[in-house]
Amino acid sequence: GIELGQEQQKTSNIETNNQIKVEQEKQKTSNIETNNQIKVEQEQQKTSNIETNNQIKVEQERQKTEQEKQKTIKAQKDFIKYAEQNCQENHNQFFIKKGGIKAGIGIEVEAECKTPKPAKTNQTPIQP
């Protein structure tokens, strides 16, 4: 009777050990899966950060371009103003035939600076 009891105890211990091993394997697998998920998450985060940084760079470049454009437009407007004043002082007349923003940046100006023609009068010369 004692031997049978001991055999049953041994078998029970082996089964318990096997269950523990199965449990440990499950735990290991679960940890590996968790680590893999963490790695995937980190990679996604890295990619997301790279994308965000790229978007920031693009935005900064766009703003720089916009600032340059504004500077160029201001410089051109100032130049037109200067040309207009200079022309009016010297010739009394200034025409801007065509003015506008071209290709998003340059202002295209065709200007003529002329001395005005003498005004025509309807008076006929007095005959002597």
PAFIKE-564571 format. One record per atom (N, C-alpha, C): residue number from 1; atom name; x, y, z. Coordinates in Angstrom, 2 decimals, padded with zeros to 5 digits. Last residue first. Layout:
N
+------+------+---------+---------+---------+
: resi : name :      xx :      yy :      zz :
+------+------+---------+---------+---------+
:  NUM :   CA :       X :       Y :       Z :
...
+------+------+---------+---------+---------+
END
This chain:
128
+------+------+---------+---------+---------+
: resi : name :      xx :      yy :      zz :
+------+------+---------+---------+---------+
:  128 :    N : -003.81 :  138.88 : -087.79 :
:  128 :   CA : -003.57 :  140.33 : -087.70 :
:  128 :    C : -004.50 :  141.11 : -088.63 :
:  127 :    N : -005.65 :  136.39 : -086.14 :
:  127 :   CA : -005.14 :  136.93 : -087.42 :
:  127 :    C : -004.89 :  138.43 : -087.27 :
:  126 :    N : -004.71 :  134.38 : -083.53 :
:  126 :   CA : -005.43 :  135.61 : -083.90 :
:  126 :    C : -004.78 :  136.17 : -085.17 :
:  125 :    N : -004.99 :  130.89 : -083.83 :
:  125 :   CA : -004.15 :  132.08 : -083.71 :
:  125 :    C : -004.90 :  133.32 : -084.23 :
:  124 :    N : -007.66 :  129.46 : -082.02 :
:  124 :   CA : -006.99 :  129.64 : -083.31 :
:  124 :    C : -006.12 :  130.88 : -083.18 :
:  123 :    N : -007.96 :  127.30 : -079.34 :
:  123 :   CA : -007.84 :  128.69 : -079.80 :
:  123 :    C : -007.12 :  128.72 : -081.14 :
:  122 :    N : -008.07 :  124.91 : -078.25 :
:  122 :   CA : -008.98 :  125.12 : -079.38 :
:  122 :    C : -008.85 :  126.53 : -079.94 :
:  121 :    N : -004.96 :  123.32 : -077.50 :
:  121 :   CA : -005.97 :  124.35 : -077.22 :
:  121 :    C : -006.83 :  124.49 : -078.47 :
:  120 :    N : -003.44 :  120.51 : -076.02 :
:  120 :   CA : -003.96 :  121.15 : -077.23 :
:  120 :    C : -004.98 :  122.21 : -076.82 :
:  119 :    N : -000.63 :  120.48 : -073.89 :
:  119 :   CA : -002.08 :  120.38 : -074.02 :
:  119 :    C : -002.52 :  121.11 : -075.28 :
:  118 :    N :  002.33 :  118.77 : -074.85 :
:  118 :   CA :  001.66 :  120.04 : -074.50 :
:  118 :    C :  000.16 :  119.91 : -074.76 :
:  117 :    N :  002.78 :  115.56 : -073.42 :
:  117 :   CA :  002.65 :  116.39 : -074.62 :
:  117 :    C :  001.99 :  117.70 : -074.20 :
:  116 :    N :  004.97 :  114.80 : -070.66 :
:  116 :   CA :  003.64 :  114.96 : -071.26 :
:  116 :    C :  003.68 :  115.85 : -072.50 :
:  115 :    N :  007.55 :  112.54 : -070.92 :
:  115 :   CA :  007.26 :  113.96 : -070.72 :
:  115 :    C :  005.91 :  114.19 : -071.40 :
:  114 :    N :  007.24 :  109.33 : -069.42 :
:  114 :   CA :  007.22 :  110.24 : -070.57 :
:  114 :    C :  007.05 :  111.68 : -070.12 :
:  113 :    N :  007.88 :  106.14 : -068.84 :
:  113 :   CA :  008.10 :  107.42 : -068.20 :
:  113 :    C :  008.22 :  108.43 : -069.34 :
:  112 :    N :  006.18 :  103.19 : -068.44 :
:  112 :   CA :  006.67 :  104.18 : -069.38 :
:  112 :    C :  006.78 :  105.49 : -068.63 :
:  111 :    N :  006.61 :  099.81 : -067.47 :
:  111 :   CA :  006.29 :  101.20 : -067.16 :
:  111 :    C :  006.85 :  102.09 : -068.25 :
:  110 :    N :  005.63 :  096.80 : -066.53 :
:  110 :   CA :  006.02 :  097.51 : -067.73 :
:  110 :    C :  005.64 :  098.94 : -067.46 :
:  109 :    N :  006.46 :  094.40 : -064.23 :
:  109 :   CA :  006.03 :  095.77 : -064.43 :
:  109 :    C :  006.54 :  096.27 : -065.77 :
:  108 :    N :  005.72 :  091.71 : -062.32 :
:  108 :   CA :  006.13 :  092.11 : -063.66 :
:  108 :    C :  005.59 :  093.52 : -063.88 :
:  107 :    N :  007.01 :  090.48 : -059.47 :
:  107 :   CA :  006.02 :  091.42 : -059.97 :
:  107 :    C :  006.53 :  091.88 : -061.32 :
:  106 :    N :  007.58 :  087.04 : -058.71 :
:  106 :   CA :  007.99 :  088.31 : -059.31 :
:  106 :    C :  006.83 :  089.20 : -059.65 :
:  105 :    N :  005.88 :  084.89 : -057.46 :
:  105 :   CA :  006.91 :  085.68 : -056.80 :
:  105 :    C :  007.13 :  087.04 : -057.47 :
:  104 :    N :  003.87 :  083.56 : -058.85 :
:  104 :   CA :  003.84 :  083.56 : -057.39 :
:  104 :    C :  004.85 :  084.46 : -056.74 :
:  103 :    N :  004.12 :  084.05 : -061.53 :
:  103 :   CA :  004.72 :  082.82 : -061.00 :
:  103 :    C :  004.82 :  082.86 : -059.49 :
:  102 :    N :  003.69 :  087.48 : -060.93 :
:  102 :   CA :  003.88 :  086.44 : -061.93 :
:  102 :    C :  004.57 :  085.26 : -061.26 :
:  101 :    N :  001.52 :  090.00 : -060.15 :
:  101 :   CA :  002.42 :  088.99 : -059.60 :
:  101 :    C :  002.47 :  087.85 : -060.58 :
:  100 :    N :  001.62 :  093.07 : -062.03 :
:  100 :   CA :  000.97 :  091.91 : -061.43 :
:  100 :    C :  001.99 :  090.92 : -060.94 :
:   99 :    N :  000.95 :  095.53 : -064.44 :
:   99 :   CA :  001.56 :  095.19 : -063.16 :
:   99 :    C :  000.86 :  093.99 : -062.58 :
:   98 :    N :  001.38 :  097.52 : -067.19 :
:   98 :   CA :  001.00 :  096.18 : -066.76 :
:   98 :    C :  001.70 :  095.92 : -065.44 :
:   97 :    N :  001.82 :  100.21 : -067.33 :
:   97 :   CA :  001.00 :  099.57 : -068.35 :
:   97 :    C :  000.49 :  098.23 : -067.86 :
:   96 :    N :  001.90 :  102.86 : -065.50 :
:   96 :   CA :  002.18 :  101.44 : -065.31 :
:   96 :    C :  001.25 :  100.74 : -066.27 :
:   95 :    N :  003.30 :  105.94 : -066.32 :
:   95 :   CA :  002.28 :  104.94 : -066.64 :
:   95 :    C :  002.77 :  103.57 : -066.19 :
:   94 :    N :  003.68 :  109.21 : -065.36 :
:   94 :   CA :  004.16 :  107.84 : -065.15 :
:   94 :    C :  003.04 :  106.88 : -065.46 :
:   93 :    N :  004.84 :  112.55 : -065.54 :
:   93 :   CA :  003.89 :  111.52 : -065.96 :
:   93 :    C :  004.51 :  110.14 : -065.78 :
:   92 :    N :  006.73 :  114.49 : -064.91 :
:   92 :   CA :  005.32 :  114.74 : -064.59 :
:   92 :    C :  004.35 :  113.63 : -064.99 :
:   91 :    N :  009.43 :  114.17 : -065.08 :
:   91 :   CA :  008.67 :  114.18 : -066.34 :
:   91 :    C :  007.17 :  114.43 : -066.15 :
:   90 :    N :  010.64 :  114.30 : -062.54 :
:   90 :   CA :  011.38 :  114.69 : -063.74 :
:   90 :    C :  010.52 :  114.89 : -064.98 :
:   89 :    N :  008.73 :  113.51 : -060.69 :
:   89 :   CA :  009.55 :  114.70 : -060.42 :
:   89 :    C :  010.17 :  115.21 : -061.72 :
:   88 :    N :  007.78 :  111.19 : -061.86 :
:   88 :   CA :  006.87 :  112.32 : -061.71 :
:   88 :    C :  007.65 :  113.61 : -061.48 :
:   87 :    N :  010.07 :  109.58 : -061.67 :
:   87 :   CA :  009.52 :  109.90 : -062.98 :
:   87 :    C :  008.62 :  111.13 : -062.89 :
:   86 :    N :  010.37 :  109.36 : -058.92 :
:   86 :   CA :  011.46 :  109.89 : -059.73 :
:   86 :    C :  010.93 :  110.38 : -061.08 :
:   85 :    N :  007.96 :  108.08 : -058.28 :
:   85 :   CA :  008.28 :  109.40 : -057.72 :
:   85 :    C :  009.32 :  110.10 : -058.60 :
:   84 :    N :  008.30 :  105.66 : -059.73 :
:   84 :   CA :  007.14 :  106.52 : -059.96 :
:   84 :    C :  007.44 :  107.94 : -059.50 :
:   83 :    N :  010.56 :  104.57 : -058.59 :
:   83 :   CA :  010.56 :  104.88 : -060.03 :
:   83 :    C :  009.45 :  105.87 : -060.35 :
:   82 :    N :  009.61 :  104.19 : -055.98 :
:   82 :   CA :  010.77 :  105.05 : -056.23 :
:   82 :    C :  010.78 :  105.51 : -057.69 :
:   81 :    N :  007.59 :  102.35 : -056.47 :
:   81 :   CA :  007.26 :  103.62 : -055.83 :
:   81 :    C :  008.37 :  104.64 : -056.13 :
:   80 :    N :  009.12 :  100.26 : -057.49 :
:   80 :   CA :  008.09 :  100.88 : -058.34 :
:   80 :    C :  007.75 :  102.26 : -057.80 :
:   79 :    N :  010.61 :  099.66 : -055.21 :
:   79 :   CA :  011.29 :  100.10 : -056.43 :
:   79 :    C :  010.32 :  100.82 : -057.36 :
:   78 :    N :  008.62 :  098.79 : -053.49 :
:   78 :   CA :  009.43 :  099.97 : -053.13 :
:   78 :    C :  010.10 :  100.55 : -054.37 :
:   77 :    N :  007.84 :  096.52 : -054.89 :
:   77 :   CA :  006.87 :  097.60 : -054.69 :
:   77 :    C :  007.60 :  098.90 : -054.36 :
:   76 :    N :  010.19 :  095.05 : -054.68 :
:   76 :   CA :  009.72 :  095.46 : -056.00 :
:   76 :    C :  008.72 :  096.60 : -055.90 :
:   75 :    N :  010.34 :  094.68 : -051.93 :
:   75 :   CA :  011.45 :  095.33 : -052.63 :
:   75 :    C :  010.98 :  095.85 : -053.98 :
:   74 :    N :  007.95 :  093.24 : -051.57 :
:   74 :   CA :  008.13 :  094.55 : -050.92 :
:   74 :    C :  009.22 :  095.33 : -051.65 :
:   73 :    N :  008.52 :  090.92 : -053.02 :
:   73 :   CA :  007.38 :  091.75 : -053.40 :
:   73 :    C :  007.54 :  093.15 : -052.83 :
:   72 :    N :  010.69 :  089.98 : -051.51 :
:   72 :   CA :  010.86 :  090.29 : -052.93 :
:   72 :    C :  009.76 :  091.24 : -053.39 :
:   71 :    N :  009.45 :  089.54 : -049.04 :
:   71 :   CA :  010.58 :  090.47 : -049.14 :
:   71 :    C :  010.75 :  090.94 : -050.58 :
:   70 :    N :  007.60 :  087.55 : -049.78 :
:   70 :   CA :  007.12 :  088.83 : -049.26 :
:   70 :    C :  008.20 :  089.91 : -049.37 :
:   69 :    N :  009.41 :  085.54 : -050.52 :
:   69 :   CA :  008.46 :  086.06 : -051.50 :
:   69 :    C :  007.97 :  087.44 : -051.07 :
:   68 :    N :  010.62 :  085.04 : -048.09 :
:   68 :   CA :  011.44 :  085.52 : -049.21 :
:   68 :    C :  010.55 :  086.19 : -050.25 :
:   67 :    N :  008.38 :  084.07 : -046.72 :
:   67 :   CA :  009.05 :  085.28 : -046.25 :
:   67 :    C :  009.89 :  085.90 : -047.36 :
:   66 :    N :  007.87 :  081.76 : -048.22 :
:   66 :   CA :  006.84 :  082.79 : -048.13 :
:   66 :    C :  007.47 :  084.12 : -047.70 :
:   65 :    N :  010.19 :  080.33 : -047.70 :
:   65 :   CA :  009.87 :  080.71 : -049.08 :
:   65 :    C :  008.88 :  081.86 : -049.08 :
:   64 :    N :  009.83 :  079.94 : -044.95 :
:   64 :   CA :  011.01 :  080.67 : -045.45 :
:   64 :    C :  010.73 :  081.21 : -046.84 :
:   63 :    N :  007.50 :  078.40 : -044.99 :
:   63 :   CA :  007.47 :  079.71 : -044.36 :
:   63 :    C :  008.64 :  080.57 : -044.83 :
:   62 :    N :  008.48 :  076.13 : -046.27 :
:   62 :   CA :  007.37 :  076.86 : -046.89 :
:   62 :    C :  007.32 :  078.29 : -046.33 :
:   61 :    N :  010.35 :  075.28 : -044.41 :
:   61 :   CA :  010.80 :  075.67 : -045.75 :
:   61 :    C :  009.74 :  076.54 : -046.42 :
:   60 :    N :  008.63 :  074.66 : -042.30 :
:   60 :   CA :  009.65 :  075.70 : -042.12 :
:   60 :    C :  010.14 :  076.21 : -043.47 :
:   59 :    N :  007.18 :  072.56 : -043.50 :
:   59 :   CA :  006.48 :  073.77 : -043.06 :
:   59 :    C :  007.46 :  074.93 : -042.91 :
:   58 :    N :  009.22 :  070.69 : -043.81 :
:   58 :   CA :  008.50 :  071.17 : -044.99 :
:   58 :    C :  007.82 :  072.50 : -044.66 :
:   57 :    N :  009.89 :  070.28 : -041.10 :
:   57 :   CA :  010.89 :  070.81 : -042.04 :
:   57 :    C :  010.21 :  071.41 : -043.27 :
:   56 :    N :  007.48 :  069.17 : -040.19 :
:   56 :   CA :  007.97 :  070.42 : -039.60 :
:   56 :    C :  008.96 :  071.08 : -040.55 :
:   55 :    N :  007.45 :  066.84 : -041.70 :
:   55 :   CA :  006.38 :  067.81 : -041.89 :
:   55 :    C :  006.80 :  069.17 : -041.35 :
:   54 :    N :  009.69 :  065.60 : -040.61 :
:   54 :   CA :  009.69 :  065.96 : -042.03 :
:   54 :    C :  008.62 :  067.01 : -042.32 :
:   53 :    N :  008.80 :  065.20 : -038.00 :
:   53 :   CA :  009.96 :  066.06 : -038.25 :
:   53 :    C :  010.02 :  066.51 : -039.70 :
:   52 :    N :  006.72 :  063.40 : -038.57 :
:   52 :   CA :  006.42 :  064.68 : -037.93 :
:   52 :    C :  007.56 :  065.66 : -038.19 :
:   51 :    N :  008.21 :  061.26 : -039.60 :
:   51 :   CA :  007.20 :  061.92 : -040.44 :
:   51 :    C :  006.88 :  063.31 : -039.90 :
:   50 :    N :  009.70 :  060.65 : -037.34 :
:   50 :   CA :  010.40 :  061.03 : -038.57 :
:   50 :    C :  009.43 :  061.79 : -039.47 :
:   49 :    N :  007.63 :  059.90 : -035.62 :
:   49 :   CA :  008.48 :  061.05 : -035.28 :
:   49 :    C :  009.21 :  061.57 : -036.51 :
:   48 :    N :  006.70 :  057.64 : -036.97 :
:   48 :   CA :  005.79 :  058.77 : -036.76 :
:   48 :    C :  006.59 :  060.03 : -036.44 :
:   47 :    N :  008.93 :  056.02 : -036.73 :
:   47 :   CA :  008.45 :  056.40 : -038.06 :
:   47 :    C :  007.58 :  057.64 : -037.96 :
:   46 :    N :  008.93 :  055.75 : -033.93 :
:   46 :   CA :  010.09 :  056.32 : -034.63 :
:   46 :    C :  009.66 :  056.86 : -035.98 :
:   45 :    N :  006.46 :  054.50 : -033.58 :
:   45 :   CA :  006.70 :  055.79 : -032.94 :
:   45 :    C :  007.84 :  056.51 : -033.65 :
:   44 :    N :  006.92 :  052.12 : -034.90 :
:   44 :   CA :  005.85 :  053.00 : -035.37 :
:   44 :    C :  006.07 :  054.42 : -034.85 :
:   43 :    N :  008.94 :  051.15 : -033.24 :
:   43 :   CA :  009.23 :  051.42 : -034.65 :
:   43 :    C :  008.20 :  052.38 : -035.23 :
:   42 :    N :  007.49 :  050.82 : -030.87 :
:   42 :   CA :  008.64 :  051.74 : -030.90 :
:   42 :    C :  008.98 :  052.13 : -032.33 :
:   41 :    N :  005.67 :  048.86 : -031.71 :
:   41 :   CA :  005.17 :  050.16 : -031.24 :
:   41 :    C :  006.29 :  051.21 : -031.31 :
:   40 :    N :  007.43 :  046.77 : -032.18 :
:   40 :   CA :  006.61 :  047.28 : -033.28 :
:   40 :    C :  006.14 :  048.69 : -032.94 :
:   39 :    N :  008.38 :  046.43 : -029.54 :
:   39 :   CA :  009.30 :  046.79 : -030.63 :
:   39 :    C :  008.55 :  047.40 : -031.81 :
:   38 :    N :  006.00 :  045.68 : -028.27 :
:   38 :   CA :  006.70 :  046.89 : -027.83 :
:   38 :    C :  007.64 :  047.37 : -028.94 :
:   37 :    N :  005.54 :  043.29 : -029.59 :
:   37 :   CA :  004.56 :  044.37 : -029.72 :
:   37 :    C :  005.21 :  045.70 : -029.34 :
:   36 :    N :  007.75 :  041.87 : -028.69 :
:   36 :   CA :  007.60 :  042.14 : -030.12 :
:   36 :    C :  006.63 :  043.29 : -030.36 :
:   35 :    N :  007.16 :  041.74 : -025.96 :
:   35 :   CA :  008.37 :  042.44 : -026.41 :
:   35 :    C :  008.28 :  042.80 : -027.89 :
:   34 :    N :  004.85 :  040.14 : -026.15 :
:   34 :   CA :  004.77 :  041.49 : -025.57 :
:   34 :    C :  005.96 :  042.32 : -026.03 :
:   33 :    N :  005.95 :  037.79 : -027.18 :
:   33 :   CA :  004.92 :  038.52 : -027.94 :
:   33 :    C :  004.82 :  039.96 : -027.46 :
:   32 :    N :  007.65 :  037.13 : -025.07 :
:   32 :   CA :  008.22 :  037.37 : -026.40 :
:   32 :    C :  007.23 :  038.19 : -027.24 :
:   31 :    N :  005.75 :  036.72 : -023.06 :
:   31 :   CA :  006.74 :  037.79 : -022.92 :
:   31 :    C :  007.36 :  038.16 : -024.26 :
:   30 :    N :  004.41 :  034.50 : -024.13 :
:   30 :   CA :  003.66 :  035.73 : -023.88 :
:   30 :    C :  004.62 :  036.92 : -023.76 :
:   29 :    N :  006.48 :  032.65 : -024.06 :
:   29 :   CA :  005.87 :  033.02 : -025.34 :
:   29 :    C :  005.16 :  034.35 : -025.21 :
:   28 :    N :  006.82 :  032.53 : -021.26 :
:   28 :   CA :  007.93 :  032.94 : -022.14 :
:   28 :    C :  007.38 :  033.45 : -023.47 :
:   27 :    N :  004.32 :  031.57 : -020.51 :
:   27 :   CA :  004.76 :  032.86 : -020.00 :
:   27 :    C :  005.87 :  033.42 : -020.89 :
:   26 :    N :  004.36 :  029.08 : -021.71 :
:   26 :   CA :  003.31 :  030.04 : -022.09 :
:   26 :    C :  003.75 :  031.45 : -021.72 :
:   25 :    N :  006.49 :  027.99 : -020.27 :
:   25 :   CA :  006.61 :  028.16 : -021.72 :
:   25 :    C :  005.61 :  029.20 : -022.23 :
:   24 :    N :  005.34 :  027.93 : -017.71 :
:   24 :   CA :  006.54 :  028.75 : -017.95 :
:   24 :    C :  006.72 :  029.03 : -019.44 :
:   23 :    N :  003.27 :  026.10 : -018.18 :
:   23 :   CA :  002.94 :  027.46 : -017.74 :
:   23 :    C :  004.12 :  028.40 : -018.02 :
:   22 :    N :  004.78 :  023.83 : -018.73 :
:   22 :   CA :  003.85 :  024.34 : -019.74 :
:   22 :    C :  003.54 :  025.81 : -019.44 :
:   21 :    N :  006.06 :  023.57 : -016.21 :
:   21 :   CA :  006.85 :  023.79 : -017.43 :
:   21 :    C :  005.98 :  024.39 : -018.54 :
:   20 :    N :  003.82 :  023.10 : -014.59 :
:   20 :   CA :  004.66 :  024.28 : -014.33 :
:   20 :    C :  005.47 :  024.62 : -015.59 :
:   19 :    N :  003.02 :  020.69 : -015.69 :
:   19 :   CA :  002.11 :  021.84 : -015.77 :
:   19 :    C :  002.89 :  023.14 : -015.56 :
:   18 :    N :  005.21 :  019.12 : -014.98 :
:   18 :   CA :  004.90 :  019.33 : -016.39 :
:   18 :    C :  003.99 :  020.54 : -016.58 :
:   17 :    N :  004.98 :  019.18 : -012.19 :
:   17 :   CA :  006.17 :  019.76 : -012.84 :
:   17 :    C :  005.91 :  020.06 : -014.31 :
:   16 :    N :  002.56 :  017.79 : -011.97 :
:   16 :   CA :  002.65 :  019.17 : -011.47 :
:   16 :    C :  003.83 :  019.88 : -012.14 :
:   15 :    N :  003.35 :  015.31 : -013.00 :
:   15 :   CA :  002.28 :  016.07 : -013.66 :
:   15 :    C :  002.34 :  017.54 : -013.27 :
:   14 :    N :  005.26 :  014.64 : -011.06 :
:   14 :   CA :  005.67 :  014.77 : -012.47 :
:   14 :    C :  004.64 :  015.61 : -013.22 :
:   13 :    N :  003.62 :  014.46 : -008.78 :
:   13 :   CA :  004.70 :  015.46 : -008.84 :
:   13 :    C :  005.15 :  015.72 : -010.27 :
:   12 :    N :  002.01 :  012.31 : -009.54 :
:   12 :   CA :  001.38 :  013.60 : -009.27 :
:   12 :    C :  002.42 :  014.72 : -009.35 :
:   11 :    N :  003.97 :  010.33 : -009.61 :
:   11 :   CA :  003.22 :  010.66 : -010.83 :
:   11 :    C :  002.60 :  012.04 : -010.69 :
:   10 :    N :  004.67 :  010.33 : -006.88 :
:   10 :   CA :  005.67 :  010.62 : -007.91 :
:   10 :    C :  004.98 :  011.10 : -009.19 :
:    9 :    N :  002.22 :  009.56 : -005.74 :
:    9 :   CA :  002.81 :  010.85 : -005.36 :
:    9 :    C :  003.81 :  011.29 : -006.42 :
:    8 :    N :  001.95 :  007.01 : -006.79 :
:    8 :   CA :  000.94 :  008.02 : -007.12 :
:    8 :    C :  001.49 :  009.43 : -006.85 :
:    7 :    N :  004.17 :  005.84 : -005.55 :
:    7 :   CA :  004.11 :  005.92 : -007.02 :
:    7 :    C :  003.14 :  007.00 : -007.46 :
:    6 :    N :  003.38 :  005.99 : -002.85 :
:    6 :   CA :  004.57 :  006.72 : -003.30 :
:    6 :    C :  004.59 :  006.91 : -004.81 :
:    5 :    N :  001.15 :  004.27 : -002.93 :
:    5 :   CA :  000.99 :  005.67 : -002.51 :
:    5 :    C :  002.15 :  006.51 : -003.00 :
:    4 :    N :  002.45 :  001.92 : -003.51 :
:    4 :   CA :  001.47 :  002.45 : -004.46 :
:    4 :    C :  001.26 :  003.93 : -004.18 :
:    3 :    N :  003.96 :  001.59 : -001.18 :
:    3 :   CA :  004.62 :  001.76 : -002.48 :
:    3 :    C :  003.69 :  002.39 : -003.51 :
:    2 :    N :  001.99 :  001.22 :  000.75 :
:    2 :   CA :  002.86 :  002.40 :  000.84 :
:    2 :    C :  003.50 :  002.68 : -000.51 :
:    1 :    N :  000.82 : -001.19 :  000.00 :
:    1 :   CA :  000.00 :  000.00 :  000.00 :
:    1 :    C :  000.86 :  001.25 :  000.00 :
+------+------+---------+---------+---------+
END
